[in-house]
Amino acid sequence: MSSDPHESQFETAAVDLLLSALSSECSRCVVNYFSESSGDVASVDELAEYVADRRIESDRYDVDRIATRLHHASLPKLADAGVVEYDPQATTVRYRPRLAVAQELLGRLPGQDEAA
């Protein structure tokens, strides 16, 4: 552990940001998408289709509504946490190296095998 209090605060803030970003089912599905995909770029529409196919909630949203949620909430949070790069104008999402940390974290959570 670092003796610099500013460094440990940054680490704590980064972890909190990551956990906040992963708190939504849509965000976790985005991480799972890139875990399963051989590519490192996806469109918002591709991600929305993927999420729609894996929704756990009983009142399944339609793909357009999921795309809107990804655009306005999930993808900006994941980008802020350094998990993905999101270009809202081009509606593309790119894998980031920090995604591996998110994937490992999700892999340790109970019930993730059933959700993917």
C-alpha positions as CSV (number, residue, x, y, z in Angstrom):
1,M,0.0,0.0,0.0
2,S,1.2,3.5,-0.8
3,S,2.2,5.9,1.9
4,D,1.1,8.9,-0.2
5,P,-2.5,9.7,1.0
6,H,-3.3,11.4,-2.4
7,E,-2.4,8.2,-4.3
8,S,-4.6,6.0,-2.1
9,Q,-7.5,8.4,-2.4
10,F,-7.1,8.3,-6.2
11,E,-7.1,4.5,-6.2
12,T,-10.2,4.5,-4.0
13,A,-11.9,7.0,-6.2
14,A,-11.0,4.9,-9.3
15,V,-12.3,1.8,-7.7
16,D,-15.5,3.5,-6.7
17,L,-16.0,4.9,-10.2
18,L,-15.5,1.5,-11.7
19,L,-17.9,-0.2,-9.2
20,S,-20.5,2.6,-9.9
21,A,-20.1,2.1,-13.6
22,L,-20.6,-1.7,-13.3
23,S,-23.7,-1.3,-11.0
24,S,-26.1,-1.5,-13.9
25,E,-27.0,-4.6,-15.8
26,C,-26.5,-2.9,-19.2
27,S,-23.0,-1.9,-18.2
28,R,-22.1,-5.5,-17.1
29,C,-23.5,-6.8,-20.4
30,V,-21.2,-4.4,-22.3
31,V,-18.2,-5.8,-20.4
32,N,-19.4,-9.3,-21.2
33,Y,-19.8,-8.4,-24.8
34,F,-16.2,-7.5,-25.2
35,S,-15.1,-10.6,-23.1
36,E,-16.8,-12.8,-25.7
37,S,-16.0,-10.7,-28.8
38,S,-12.9,-11.1,-30.9
39,G,-13.1,-7.4,-31.9
40,D,-12.3,-4.3,-29.9
41,V,-14.9,-2.0,-31.5
42,A,-18.7,-2.2,-31.5
43,S,-21.6,0.0,-32.4
44,V,-24.2,1.1,-29.9
45,D,-26.8,-0.9,-31.9
46,E,-24.7,-4.1,-31.7
47,L,-24.4,-3.6,-28.0
48,A,-28.1,-2.9,-27.6
49,E,-29.0,-6.1,-29.4
50,Y,-26.6,-8.1,-27.2
51,V,-28.0,-6.6,-24.0
52,A,-31.6,-7.2,-25.2
53,D,-30.8,-10.9,-25.8
54,R,-29.5,-11.2,-22.2
55,R,-31.8,-9.1,-20.1
56,I,-32.6,-10.7,-16.8
57,E,-35.5,-8.4,-15.9
58,S,-38.9,-9.8,-16.6
59,D,-40.1,-6.6,-18.4
60,R,-37.6,-6.7,-21.2
61,Y,-36.9,-3.4,-22.9
62,D,-37.0,-3.0,-26.6
63,V,-33.6,-2.5,-28.4
64,D,-34.2,1.2,-29.1
65,R,-34.8,1.9,-25.4
66,I,-31.7,-0.1,-24.5
67,A,-29.7,1.9,-27.0
68,T,-30.9,5.1,-25.5
69,R,-30.0,3.9,-22.0
70,L,-26.5,2.9,-23.2
71,H,-26.0,6.2,-24.9
72,H,-27.1,8.4,-22.1
73,A,-26.1,6.4,-19.0
74,S,-24.1,3.2,-19.2
75,L,-21.5,4.1,-21.9
76,P,-20.6,7.5,-20.5
77,K,-20.1,5.9,-17.0
78,L,-18.0,3.1,-18.4
79,A,-15.9,5.7,-20.4
80,D,-15.4,7.8,-17.3
81,A,-14.2,4.7,-15.4
82,G,-11.7,4.0,-18.3
83,V,-13.4,0.7,-19.3
84,V,-14.3,1.8,-22.8
85,E,-13.8,4.8,-25.2
86,Y,-17.2,6.0,-26.3
87,D,-17.7,8.3,-29.4
88,P,-21.4,9.5,-29.1
89,Q,-21.3,11.1,-32.6
90,A,-20.1,8.0,-34.3
91,T,-22.0,5.8,-31.9
92,T,-19.0,3.5,-31.5
93,V,-17.5,1.9,-28.4
94,R,-13.9,0.7,-28.2
95,Y,-12.3,-1.7,-25.8
96,R,-9.9,-0.2,-23.3
97,P,-7.1,-2.0,-21.3
98,R,-9.0,-1.3,-18.1
99,L,-11.7,-3.6,-19.4
100,A,-9.7,-6.6,-18.3
101,V,-9.9,-5.4,-14.7
102,A,-13.7,-5.0,-15.0
103,Q,-13.9,-8.5,-16.6
104,E,-11.9,-10.0,-13.7
105,L,-14.1,-8.2,-11.2
106,L,-17.3,-9.4,-12.8
107,G,-16.0,-12.9,-13.0
108,R,-15.6,-13.1,-9.3
109,L,-19.2,-12.0,-8.6
110,P,-21.8,-14.7,-7.8
111,G,-24.3,-15.4,-10.5
112,Q,-22.3,-14.0,-13.4
113,D,-22.2,-17.3,-15.2
114,E,-26.0,-17.4,-15.4
115,A,-26.3,-13.7,-16.5
116,A,-23.9,-13.9,-19.5
